Amino acid sequence: MLKKNILFVVNPISGDLDKSDLIDAVEEFAMTNHFDLQVFETTGNGDLSKIQSLYNQYLPERIVVAGGDGTIKMVAEAMEQYDVIIGILPAGSANGLSVDLNLPDGIEENLKIAFLHHYIEMDMICINGKKSIHLSDLGLNANLVKNYEQSDVRGFWGYALQAFTTLKESEDPFVATISANNKTVEHTARMIVIANSQKYGTGVIINPNGTMNDGKFELVILKSLDLLLIGKIITGNMPIDSDDIVIISTDKATIKTDYPVNFQIDGEYCGAQTTLDIYILHKQMRIAVP
């Protein structure tokens, strides 16, 4: 029987989880189903170019990724010019894209999807030259990501601790001038989400109408973030008809702020920014789905 090549990319430190059992499960699944598996563990040093070299060497029909959104994004960027399907085994601190794709919790089900199931052609977003596959934002949540990256506590409790700290130390609202759909508007905001999908990794819906392959992204402008509004969002009752929330759907936008505001892409802190140039990359990558 002819074997099919699979490249398995593992981030060994994502989510502060030991990956040895996961690697064993992937190797066993590949052997049982007659796949020729090549395993590559990321190091944070030249990973993108190394993945491209491995692709050119083995020409895999799929790349299976074990990591969080940042690892998936890095592989997607590496494969930007190649015709390959990316399968996901969620293994990060925040697995936002996996939640949005409705990937199951069990490893056996995820292995079947990553190796064998069909795929969608998914959009990406380009923000100041950097790629985003899921959710990016200015303001409060980016502050949280910054605090989390500087903390020694990882995983769920690390996020919970930093959420409390971030809310307690939240900065003043910022004024954003937004140009999109041939209009320019100004809003005072606590947070602006640049959304290619619907949910954060916690399952919280922030963009109810988001679709990952429609050639559009949404700007979700949160003017206020009082405890009542936060409670509604966390409990899944996103009040899209509220005066405190504005949603703009577009394929291109520019955001300018009145002072530098913390910014993050897919869970990676990207510094304080005053200008974001944003546009859609339609059907940029192939992702295996249930």
C-alpha positions in Angstrom: 0.0 0.0 0.0 1.3 3.4 -1.0 2.0 5.6 2.0 1.1 9.3 2.2 3.4 11.8 3.7 2.4 13.8 6.7 4.5 16.5 8.4 3.8 16.7 12.1 4.7 20.1 13.7 4.8 20.2 17.5 5.3 23.2 19.7 6.8 21.4 22.8 6.2 24.3 25.2 2.7 25.5 24.1 0.1 25.5 26.9 2.8 24.4 29.4 1.9 20.8 28.5 4.0 17.8 28.1 3.6 16.5 24.5 5.2 13.1 24.8 1.9 11.2 25.0 0.4 13.2 22.2 3.4 12.5 20.0 3.1 8.8 20.8 -0.6 8.8 19.9 0.1 10.6 16.6 2.8 8.2 15.6 0.6 5.2 16.4 -2.3 6.6 14.4 0.0 7.3 11.4 1.4 3.8 11.5 -2.0 2.2 11.8 -3.4 4.2 8.9 -0.3 3.8 6.6 1.0 7.4 6.7 4.7 8.2 6.5 5.1 10.7 9.4 7.9 13.2 9.8 8.0 14.9 13.2 9.4 18.4 13.7 9.5 20.2 17.1 9.7 23.9 17.0 12.4 25.8 18.8 11.5 29.4 18.2 14.6 29.8 16.1 14.1 29.8 12.3 11.0 27.5 12.5 9.2 29.0 9.5 12.1 28.4 7.0 12.7 24.9 8.5 9.1 24.0 7.9 9.3 25.2 4.3 12.5 23.1 3.8 10.8 20.0 5.2 7.8 20.6 3.0 10.0 20.8 -0.1 11.9 17.7 1.0 8.9 15.4 1.8 6.0 17.1 -0.1 3.4 16.1 2.5 -0.3 16.1 1.6 -1.1 17.5 5.1 0.7 19.3 7.9 -0.7 18.4 11.3 0.0 21.0 14.0 0.0 20.5 17.8 0.1 23.9 19.4 -2.0 27.0 20.0 -3.1 29.7 17.6 0.4 31.2 17.3 1.9 27.9 16.1 -1.0 27.4 13.6 -0.4 30.9 12.3 3.3 30.3 11.9 2.7 27.1 9.9 0.0 28.9 7.8 2.5 31.7 7.0 5.2 29.1 6.1 2.8 27.4 3.7 1.4 30.6 2.2 2.6 29.7 -1.3 1.9 25.9 -1.1 -1.1 23.7 -1.7 -1.4 21.8 1.5 -4.1 21.0 4.1 -3.4 22.0 7.8 -4.8 19.7 10.5 -5.0 20.9 14.1 -4.5 19.1 17.4 -5.3 21.8 20.0 -2.4 22.1 22.5 -2.0 25.7 23.5 -2.8 28.0 26.4 -5.7 29.4 24.3 -7.0 27.4 21.4 -9.3 30.0 19.9 -9.3 28.8 16.3 -10.0 25.2 17.4 -13.0 26.4 19.5 -14.3 28.3 16.5 -13.9 25.3 14.2 -15.8 23.1 16.7 -13.0 20.7 17.1 -13.7 18.0 19.7 -11.9 17.5 23.0 -10.9 13.9 22.5 -7.5 13.1 20.8 -8.9 10.2 18.8 -11.6 12.3 17.2 -9.1 15.1 16.5 -6.6 12.7 14.9 -9.3 11.5 12.4 -10.2 15.1 11.5 -6.6 16.3 11.2 -5.5 13.3 9.1 -8.6 12.3 7.2 -11.4 14.8 7.0 -12.3 17.4 4.5 -11.2 21.0 4.7 -12.4 24.6 4.3 -10.5 27.4 2.5 -10.1 30.0 5.3 -9.4 33.7 5.2 -6.6 35.4 7.0 -6.2 39.1 7.9 -3.1 41.2 7.3 -2.5 43.9 10.0 0.5 46.2 9.6 2.1 43.4 7.5 1.5 40.7 10.1 -1.0 37.8 9.6 -3.9 37.1 11.9 -6.0 33.9 11.6 -8.4 34.4 14.4 -8.9 37.4 16.7 -6.7 40.4 17.3 -7.5 43.5 19.4 -6.6 46.9 20.7 -7.1 47.8 24.3 -8.2 45.8 27.3 -7.6 42.2 26.1 -4.3 43.2 24.6 -3.3 44.5 28.1 -4.3 41.1 29.5 -2.1 39.3 26.9 0.8 41.6 27.8 0.4 40.9 31.5 0.1 37.2 30.9 3.3 37.1 28.8 5.2 38.8 31.6 3.7 36.4 34.3 5.2 33.2 35.5 1.8 31.5 35.9 0.6 29.7 32.8 -2.6 28.1 31.6 -6.2 28.9 32.8 -5.2 30.2 36.3 -2.6 32.5 34.7 -5.2 34.1 32.5 -7.7 34.4 35.4 -5.1 36.1 37.6 -4.1 38.5 34.9 -7.7 39.2 34.0 -8.2 40.5 37.5 -5.0 42.6 37.4 -5.9 44.0 34.0 -9.4 45.1 35.0 -8.0 46.7 38.2 -5.3 48.6 36.3 -7.3 49.4 33.1 -6.2 52.5 31.2 -8.5 55.4 30.1 -10.6 54.9 27.0 -9.0 55.8 23.7 -10.4 57.7 20.7 -10.3 55.7 17.4 -10.7 57.2 14.0 -11.8 54.3 11.7 -11.9 54.4 7.9 -13.8 51.5 6.2 -16.4 51.0 3.5 -15.6 54.6 2.1 -16.6 56.1 5.5 -14.7 57.6 8.4 -16.1 57.5 11.9 -14.8 58.3 15.3 -15.5 56.3 18.5 -14.3 56.4 22.1 -13.5 52.8 23.0 -12.2 50.5 25.6 -11.4 47.8 23.1 -11.6 47.1 19.4 -11.6 43.5 18.2 -10.4 42.7 14.6 -12.3 39.4 14.1 -12.0 36.7 11.4 -14.3 34.5 13.5 -16.7 34.4 16.4 -15.2 33.2 19.7 -12.3 33.6 22.0 -10.6 30.4 23.2 -12.7 30.5 26.3 -15.8 30.0 24.1 -17.0 33.6 24.7 -18.7 34.9 21.6 -17.4 38.4 20.6 -18.5 38.5 16.9 -21.8 36.7 16.5 -22.0 37.1 12.7 -18.4 36.2 11.9 -17.6 33.7 9.1 -14.0 32.6 8.4 -14.3 32.3 4.7 -16.6 35.1 3.5 -13.9 37.6 2.4 -14.8 39.9 5.2 -13.6 40.7 8.8 -15.4 42.6 11.5 -14.3 45.4 13.7 -16.1 45.0 17.1 -15.9 48.3 18.9 -16.6 48.1 22.6 -17.2 51.6 23.9 -17.8 50.6 27.5 -16.6 47.6 29.5 -18.5 47.9 32.7 -19.2 44.7 34.8 -22.7 44.4 33.4 -21.6 44.3 29.8 -18.6 42.0 30.6 -21.1 39.7 32.4 -23.4 39.6 29.3 -20.5 38.8 27.0 -19.0 36.1 29.2 -22.4 34.4 29.6 -23.0 34.3 25.8 -25.5 37.1 25.6 -23.5 39.5 23.4 -25.8 42.5 23.1 -25.2 43.5 19.5 -28.0 46.0 19.6 -26.5 47.9 22.5 -25.4 51.5 22.2 -22.1 50.3 23.8 -21.2 48.0 20.9 -20.6 48.9 17.2 -19.8 46.2 14.6 -18.4 47.1 11.1 -18.0 44.4 8.5 -15.5 45.2 5.7 -12.6 43.8 3.7 -10.2 46.8 4.4 -9.9 49.4 7.2 -7.5 51.8 8.9 -7.6 52.5 12.6 -5.9 55.5 14.1 -5.8 56.1 17.9 -5.2 59.3 19.9 -2.4 57.7 21.9 -0.5 54.4 21.7 -2.8 51.5 22.6 -1.7 47.9 23.5 -2.3 45.5 20.6 -2.2 41.7 20.2 -2.5 39.3 17.3 -3.8 35.8 18.0 -2.6 35.8 21.6 0.8 37.4 20.8 1.4 40.9 22.3 2.6 43.3 19.5 3.3 46.5 21.4 1.4 49.7 21.7 0.2 51.1 18.3 -1.4 54.3 17.0 -2.1 53.1 13.4 -3.4 49.8 12.1 -3.7 49.1 8.3 -5.9 46.1 7.8 -7.1 44.0 4.8 -8.5 40.6 4.2 -6.6 37.7 2.6 -9.4 35.7 1.1 -9.2 31.9 1.2 -5.6 32.0 2.2 -5.2 28.6 3.9 -6.8 25.1 3.9 -7.9 23.9 7.4 -9.2 20.4 8.1 -12.6 20.5 9.8 -15.2 18.0 11.2 
